[in-house]
Amino acid sequence: MIEKALLLVGSPKVEQSTSASLGNYLISKLEESGTTSEKLFIHRVVNREEKVKNLLNEIEAMDLMILTFPLYVDSLPAPVIKAMELIKDNKTFLNSKKPQNFIAISNNGFPEASQNDTALKICRIFSKECGFIWKGGIAVGGGGAINGVPLLEKPGMFRNFIRGLDLVAQALKDDKEIPQEAHDFMSKKLIPDSLYRFVGNYSWKSQAKRYGVKQKIKQKLY
Ligand SMILES: Cc1cc2nc3c(=O)[nH]c(=O)nc-3n(C[C@H](O)[C@H](O)[C@H](O)COP(=O)(O)O)c2cc1C
């Protein structure tokens, strides 16, 4: 039984992020079995001393940590990396006696979930370095299609994520690793790649128009 879960959300979009949508649903499933939880937004924590202290206290108290974040340049957002470094550097001073489990959920903008592979390997190494029990990394592609909407608001559209996270919650409750079936559901595409790209391109162009930079959209930095 997982008594205390800590949800770390690594998106600067905080509650309006795909990271939060996925993490919130998973936590709600664990809470159905009596788990209590704490949620922290990493961007609001890492640069404030008293909040870092609170983060370390929460880590000492948890028996499951869920890190959910967006993929940035095939890696993790800088504040998330900073949080990992803080946790690693302080882990030896934390004296939790109980087994501490860790899972990571990485979501990305391109349609393929496999884009998250490198970031999830980084998370696995972090877990090992800190002495956590690695229960697995979940890859979600085409995160823009969720875009911060709570999964239960569109249960039909998000059914594969819901089924996948239900299996993840069950595995965690049974003290098992995330099963392959859950990975398969989580990496299923919501819409065909061609449609996703079409909507993505349309959205970039209309945003450029809104901000008066439509003619500059192909400019490069150097
Ligand atoms: C600075 C930055 C870098 C990004 N790098 C990648 C990337 O390398 N590959 C990718 O597929 N998506 C990339 N994305 C897209 C995000 O991963 C995607 O929009 C994600 O769904 C955002 O999740 P969130 O709502 O939890 O923040 C990047 C986005 C930003 C802002």
The ligand as an ORCA input file, in Angstrom:
! r2SCAN-3c Opt
* xyz 0 1
  C      11.644     24.933    -25.012
  C      10.838     23.764    -25.569
  C      11.516     22.660    -26.076
  C      10.791     21.567    -26.584
  N      11.475     20.479    -27.087
  C      10.778     19.438    -27.603
  C      11.466     18.300    -28.146
  O      12.704     18.218    -28.166
  N      10.731     17.304    -28.697
  C       9.353     17.335    -28.705
  O       8.724     16.391    -29.203
  N       8.660     18.389    -28.134
  C       9.352     19.430    -27.599
  N       8.671     20.485    -27.047
  C       7.202     20.449    -26.949
  C       6.695     20.035    -25.558
  O       7.339     18.864    -25.102
  C       5.175     19.777    -25.654
  O       4.527     20.962    -26.052
  C       4.551     19.236    -24.379
  O       3.313     18.626    -24.697
  C       4.313     20.331    -23.330
  O       3.863     19.692    -22.142
  P       3.278     20.512    -20.886
  O       1.898     20.973    -21.282
  O       3.238     19.499    -19.792
  O       4.206     21.649    -20.623
  C       9.380     21.584    -26.555
  C       8.703     22.708    -26.021
  C       9.423     23.786    -25.556
  C       8.688     24.993    -24.999
*
